[in-house]
């Protein structure tokens, strides 16, 4: 490599580092990432899609999205955990989440057997029949309030994504990780 190429490479690395540092403050070192969905929780054929820290008033939130490697439209799953300062805040926010994510058109699927392991948890799992390209699908959403957490999971149930049995297994894995005590609010 000549000197000019080395300088360009170093400049590019420095610019990436500088701009990358602008993104880091949105990350939270003390967010409980171990509660989040991972590839090991999903059927084979999924890959990382995206993640982020949506702004939720009075809370800290993080989401992860995974998609099928097939690149079929709608073949994805999203998991979001929002941490509130206390249990009461999470409980009072739950109806707001329900109003945002469900309408009267959504209904509880008979095919799903998921129930949270903690009987004190509030949860709602509803689906809406839809069509994605030429496939019949059900767009499903699960909301769960556990201690000071509100959990949201979005998925499409169809032949290109996952079945209800697979979705129930994912929900059981995620539910089994939920803590016994409230989670402290992350600092950032």
BELSUL-V219693 format. One record per helix or strand. SS is the DSSP state (helix for helix, strand for strand). FROM is the first residue (numbers start at 1). LEN is the number of residues. If there is no record, write none. Layout:
# BELSUL-V219693
SS | FROM | LEN
SS | FROM | LEN
This chain:
# BELSUL-V219693
helix | 3 | 22
helix | 33 | 3
helix | 39 | 3
strand | 46 | 7
strand | 56 | 1
strand | 59 | 10
strand | 76 | 9
helix | 87 | 15
strand | 107 | 1
strand | 122 | 11
strand | 135 | 12
strand | 149 | 9
strand | 162 | 1
helix | 164 | 13
